[in-house]
Amino acid sequence: MGQEKIECDACKRVEMSDIAYWWCGECSENLCHDCRKCHEKMKTTTSHSVISIDEYLKLKPEIALHPIHCDKHDRSIDLYCINHDMALCRLCMTENHRGCLKMLPIEDAARNFRKSLHLKQTLESLESMREMLQRLAEDRLENITDIEQSEKLVKEKISTVRDRLIKHIEALHEQIQEEVSSICFQKTLQLKRQHNDILEQQETNKLWTKNIETMIAMGSDMNLFLMSQKYRDVRKGQEIFVNESQRQSQRYHLSYHETENMLGSIKSFGYINVTTTQSKVAMPTDEPMPLKYFPLDMNRLRMRDGSALPPLPLSRLTNRTKFSRTTMGTNKTLKPENFRMKKKIEVPKTRKNLDYVWITGIQYIPTTNKILVCNRNDNHLYLYDDYGRKIKEVPLATRPWGITLLMGTQSAVVTLPEIKAIQFINIMTFAPAKTANVGTWCAGITNVSNQLIIGCDGCFKVLDASGNLKHTVPVDGGRIWYIHACLNGTIVYSDTYKVYGVTIDGGEIFRYESEDMDCSEGITTDYNDNIYVAGRDSNDVHQLSLNGELLRIILSKSDGLVKPYALHFRKKARQLYVSFDGKFIAVYDVKNSR
């Protein structure tokens, strides 16, 4: 074989030694030829998958990543919980699945799995995941290229701004130099004119001084007296000139003062803005990526003779732990203490003509950390921030009921029962957009794989992302007030009397009704795909499995719950939103939903 010989594990247990040529995946043991033959003869191991040691050694790294042991308790996985579609060990069952109604041995659940539709669908999910990851990788590489190209363009723009700034500074420099020259010229011209006027007055003064001195020396007293009289008029003019010159006499001095904080005022060339937009592969939702998930097909499970599986005796589950099976209406003792009210979001009346507030729809928007709220008594959609502060009111065509986010787009969609239509809302600008006619009364709304599912009267309608009708699916029940899509594709809806789980084609998966629930309303699912249903008149919230089995009543009147209507679960934040009597929203922190 080209490698170190491996001993048979079965022989070693009886203190024998032989070379192993085979590997049993279910037993995680090496087998020799003789032990393999015994393996095939034993009733409990005849169906085990046995491969050659050579093949096992090639697959060993991959097989080692997926041991048939419980990660939490390091015990063999030997049970399958139908309620939660989960393989587990006995300790898992006693700790977290005591109330689950259906439990199978793992070998019964896994029988003929290689030929099952479930495996085919799992492979389809893997392929879907591979394609999505490939799209994400391509998108990231494309964005890297965009950023590198943007870097060059941005630097070119910065250089352009620098050149413009230099030109602007040079222009300012030239302007102030010209201003200095102009001021100097004007002031010099003014001073020269004044100087010339003074020189003229000096010449006049010299002339009269000479005339009088000559007259004193040679003239008569009469001539001297008359000349003195004439000078008196000249003197008055000169006195006026001197007084005016003294009054207007100003000295000019030029200096330069730098503009205050001129250099400091230009602190940068600008700023770099990173614009974030939705990628072509992004989804504006708090939900995980909607890859296909399929619970085990219970119709496939059969005994080896082809007969249906009998109920599993409790003795096969454990011979140490006793527990009672829960039945609808009797399991209130299972209510956990891990739903803690964190805050309230008040929704006051905003207009005088509103009689009261009636919250019928809640939708969290993870891309903006905003919350959209439908008030049935107002033709506006309310926008709140994550702290419960109202930011905006979005006008609608009429009064809304339900709301959902349309995955892969920038739109939320509300139902408008009065006009038998839906209306789109841009979740980036929070502006109302187009309406689309549904053609009949409508209330509940959800989405699956970029399709809108609209709850109507005795049916639900499937619309594309643009609001165009694709087909109508008749279902049991009356008016569908609330409808919700689970991650595995199950459509859950309520008509106030019962809760139904169906496929996208209308095939019934479960039907839930309970003496403890009165008037079923809002529906949501948590991060484990457990289903939550609001009981309006029973003042409680029921938690169901994907198969429609009651797991527990998580909130009730004793917790202060009053007439719950709308429900919404923020999966990443692990928060449950509940509208109390339709008047305000209570936000619960959820520690563990199981």
Residue pairs with C-beta under 8 A, 6 or more apart in sequence:
1 53
1 54
3 57
5 19
6 19
6 20
6 30
6 53
7 17
7 18
7 19
7 20
7 30
8 16
8 17
8 18
8 19
8 20
8 30
8 31
8 32
8 35
9 20
9 29
9 30
9 31
10 29
10 31
10 32
10 35
10 38
11 17
11 18
11 32
11 35
18 32
18 34
18 35
19 32
20 30
20 31
20 32
20 53
21 31
21 32
21 33
21 36
21 52
21 53
22 30
22 31
22 32
22 33
22 35
22 36
22 50
22 51
22 52
22 53
23 29
23 30
23 31
23 50
23 51
23 52
23 53
23 55
23 56
24 31
24 39
24 45
24 48
24 49
24 50
25 48
25 49
25 50
25 51
25 63
25 68
26 45
26 48
26 49
26 68
27 39
27 45
27 48
28 67
28 68
30 53
31 39
31 50
36 50
39 45
39 46
39 48
39 50
40 46
40 50
47 107
47 111
51 59
56 63
68 76
68 77
69 75
69 76
69 77
69 89
70 76
70 77
70 88
70 89
70 91
70 92
72 89
72 91
72 92
73 89
73 91
73 92
75 89
75 90
75 91
76 89
77 87
77 88
77 89
77 106
78 89
78 90
78 105
78 106
78 107
79 87
79 88
79 89
79 90
79 92
79 93
79 103
79 104
79 105
79 106
79 317
80 86
80 87
80 88
80 103
80 104
80 105
80 106
80 108
80 109
80 110
80 296
81 87
81 88
81 93
81 97
81 100
81 102
81 103
82 100
82 101
82 102
82 103
82 104
82 296
82 298
82 547
83 97
83 100
83 101
83 102
83 545
83 546
83 547
83 549
83 551
84 97
84 100
84 528
84 545
84 546
84 594
85 295
85 296
85 546
86 97
87 106
87 109
88 96
88 97
90 317
90 318
93 100
93 103
93 317
93 318
94 318
94 321
94 323
96 594
97 103
98 321
98 323
99 323
99 325
99 326
99 331
99 334
99 551
99 552
100 545
100 549
100 551
101 325
101 326
101 549
102 312
102 547
102 549
103 312
103 317
104 301
104 309
104 312
105 312
105 316
108 301
108 303
108 309
109 296
109 301
111 301
111 302
111 304
112 300
112 302
113 119
116 297
116 300
117 294
117 297
117 300
118 294
118 296
118 297
118 300
121 292
121 294
122 294
124 292
125 291
125 292
125 293
125 294
128 291
128 292
129 291
132 281
132 289
132 291
135 280
135 281
136 281
139 279
139 280
139 281
143 279
154 272
158 269
158 270
161 269
161 270
162 269
165 266
165 269
180 254
180 256
183 254
184 254
187 252
191 252
194 245
197 241
197 245
198 245
201 238
201 241
201 242
204 234
204 238
205 238
208 231
208 234
211 227
212 224
212 227
212 228
212 231
215 223
215 224
215 227
216 224
219 227
278 284
278 367
278 410
282 408
283 289
283 290
283 407
283 408
284 365
284 366
284 367
284 405
284 407
284 408
284 409
284 410
284 427
285 366
285 405
285 407
286 364
286 366
286 570
286 571
286 572
286 573
287 407
287 487
287 571
288 487
288 527
288 571
290 407
290 448
290 449
290 487
292 488
292 489
293 487
293 488
293 489
293 529
294 488
294 489
295 488
295 546
295 547
301 308
301 309
302 308
302 309
303 309
303 310
314 322
326 334
326 550
328 512
328 513
328 514
328 515
328 516
328 550
329 514
329 515
329 516
331 550
331 552
331 553
332 516
332 552
332 553
332 556
334 551
334 552
334 553
335 552
335 553
335 554
335 555
335 556
336 552
336 554
336 592
338 590
338 591
338 592
339 554
339 555
339 559
339 576
339 588
339 589
339 590
340 588
340 589
340 591
341 560
341 586
341 587
341 588
342 575
342 587
342 588
342 589
343 388
343 586
343 587
344 388
344 584
344 585
344 586
344 587
345 371
345 373
345 384
345 388
345 584
345 585
345 586
345 587
346 388
346 584
347 357
347 359
347 373
347 375
347 382
347 390
347 583
347 584
347 585
348 357
349 356
349 357
350 378
350 380
350 393
351 378
354 377
354 378
355 377
356 377
356 583
357 375
357 377
357 378
357 582
357 583
357 584
358 375
358 376
358 377
358 565
358 582
358 583
359 373
359 374
359 375
359 376
359 565
359 566
359 579
359 582
359 583
359 584
359 585
360 374
360 375
360 376
360 400
360 401
360 402
360 565
360 566
360 579
360 582
361 372
361 373
361 374
361 400
361 401
361 402
361 403
361 414
361 566
362 371
362 372
362 373
362 374
362 403
362 566
362 567
362 568
362 577
362 579
362 585
363 371
363 372
363 403
363 404
363 405
363 412
363 568
364 370
364 371
364 372
364 568
364 570
364 577
365 371
365 372
365 405
365 412
365 427
366 572
367 427
368 427
368 428
369 385
369 386
370 383
370 384
370 385
370 386
370 391
370 427
370 430
371 383
371 384
371 385
371 386
371 577
371 585
372 381
372 382
372 383
372 384
372 403
372 412
372 425
372 427
373 381
373 382
373 383
373 384
373 585
374 381
374 382
374 400
374 401
374 402
374 403
374 414
374 566
375 382
375 399
375 400
376 399
376 400
376 401
376 582
377 399
378 399
379 395
379 396
379 397
379 398
379 399
379 400
380 393
380 394
380 395
380 396
381 393
381 394
381 396
381 400
381 403
381 414
381 425
382 390
382 392
382 393
382 394
383 390
383 391
383 392
383 393
383 394
383 430
384 390
384 391
385 391
392 430
394 425
394 430
394 431
394 432
395 432
396 414
396 416
396 423
396 432
397 416
397 419
397 421
397 423
397 432
397 435
398 416
398 418
398 419
399 416
399 417
399 418
400 414
400 415
400 416
400 423
401 414
401 415
401 416
401 417
401 442
401 443
401 444
401 481
402 414
402 415
402 443
402 444
402 445
402 455
402 482
402 483
403 412
403 413
403 414
403 415
403 445
404 412
404 413
404 445
404 446
404 447
404 452
405 411
405 412
405 413
405 427
405 447
406 412
406 413
406 424
406 447
406 450
406 452
406 465
407 447
407 449
407 450
408 450
408 465
409 450
409 465
410 426
410 427
410 428
411 424
411 425
411 426
411 427
411 433
411 465
412 424
412 425
412 427
413 422
413 423
413 424
413 425
413 445
413 447
413 452
413 467
414 422
414 423
414 425
414 445
415 421
415 422
415 438
415 442
415 443
415 444
415 445
415 454
416 422
416 423
416 435
416 442
417 441
417 442
417 443
419 435
420 437
420 438
420 439
420 440
420 441
420 442
421 435
421 436
421 437
421 438
421 442
422 435
422 436
422 438
422 442
422 445
422 452
422 454
422 463
422 467
423 432
423 433
423 434
423 435
423 436
424 432
424 433
424 434
424 435
424 436
424 467
425 431
425 432
425 433
426 432
426 433
434 467
436 463
436 466
436 467
436 468
438 454
438 456
438 461
438 463
438 469
439 461
439 469
440 456
440 457
440 461
441 456
441 457
441 479
442 454
442 455
442 456
442 461
443 455
443 456
443 479
443 480
443 481
443 482
444 454
444 455
444 460
444 480
444 481
444 482
444 483
444 484
444 493
444 494
445 452
445 453
445 454
445 455
445 483
446 452
446 453
446 483
446 484
446 485
446 491
447 453
447 485
448 485
448 489
448 491
448 504
450 464
450 465
451 462
451 463
451 464
451 465
451 470
452 462
452 463
452 464
452 465
452 467
453 460
453 461
453 462
453 483
453 485
453 491
453 504
454 460
454 461
454 462
454 463
454 483
455 479
455 480
455 481
455 482
455 483
455 493
456 472
456 479
456 480
457 478
457 479
457 480
458 474
458 475
458 477
458 478
458 479
459 472
459 473
459 474
459 475
459 480
460 472
460 473
460 475
460 480
460 483
460 491
460 493
461 469
461 471
461 472
461 473
462 469
462 470
462 471
462 472
462 473
462 504
463 469
463 470
464 470
473 504
473 505
473 506
474 506
475 493
475 500
475 502
475 506
475 508
476 500
476 508
476 511
477 493
477 495
477 497
477 498
477 500
478 495
478 496
478 497
479 495
479 496
480 493
480 494
480 495
481 494
481 495
481 496
481 521
482 493
482 494
482 520
482 521
482 522
482 523
482 566
483 491
483 492
483 493
483 494
483 523
484 491
484 492
484 493
484 523
484 524
484 525
484 531
485 491
485 492
486 492
486 525
486 529
486 531
486 546
487 525
487 529
488 529
488 546
489 503
489 504
490 501
490 502
490 503
490 509
490 546
491 501
491 502
491 503
491 504
492 499
492 500
492 501
492 523
492 525
492 531
493 499
493 500
493 502
493 523
494 500
494 520
494 521
494 523
494 533
495 520
496 519
496 520
496 521
496 536
497 513
497 519
497 520
498 511
498 512
498 513
498 520
499 511
499 512
499 513
499 520
499 523
499 531
499 533
499 544
499 548
500 508
500 510
500 511
500 512
501 508
501 509
501 510
501 511
501 512
501 531
501 546
501 547
501 548
502 508
502 509
503 509
509 547
509 548
510 547
510 548
510 549
511 548
512 533
512 544
512 548
512 550
514 542
514 550
516 535
516 538
516 540
516 542
516 553
517 533
517 535
517 538
517 540
517 542
518 535
518 536
518 537
518 538
519 535
519 536
519 537
519 538
520 533
520 534
520 535
520 536
521 533
521 534
521 535
521 536
521 564
521 565
521 566
521 567
522 533
522 534
522 564
522 565
522 566
522 567
522 568
522 578
522 579
523 531
523 532
523 533
523 534
523 567
524 531
524 532
524 567
524 568
524 569
524 576
525 531
525 532
525 569
526 532
526 569
526 571
526 574
526 576
526 590
526 593
527 569
527 571
527 572
527 574
527 593
528 593
528 594
529 546
530 543
530 544
530 545
530 546
530 551
530 593
530 594
531 543
531 544
531 545
531 546
531 548
532 541
532 542
532 543
532 544
532 554
532 567
532 569
532 576
533 541
533 542
533 544
533 567
534 540
534 541
534 564
534 565
534 566
534 567
534 578
535 541
535 542
535 564
536 563
536 564
536 565
537 563
539 556
539 557
539 561
539 562
539 563
539 564
540 553
540 555
540 556
540 557
540 561
540 564
541 553
541 554
541 555
541 556
541 561
541 564
541 567
541 578
542 550
542 552
542 553
542 554
543 550
543 551
543 552
543 553
543 554
543 593
544 550
544 551
545 551
555 561
555 564
555 578
555 588
561 578
561 580
562 580
562 581
563 580
563 581
563 582
564 578
564 579
564 580
565 579
565 581
565 582
566 577
566 578
566 579
566 582
567 576
567 577
567 578
567 579
568 576
568 577
569 575
569 576
569 577
570 576
570 577
574 589
574 590
574 591
574 593
575 587
575 588
575 589
575 590
576 587
576 588
576 590
577 585
577 586
577 587
577 588
578 585
578 586
578 588
579 585
579 586
580 586
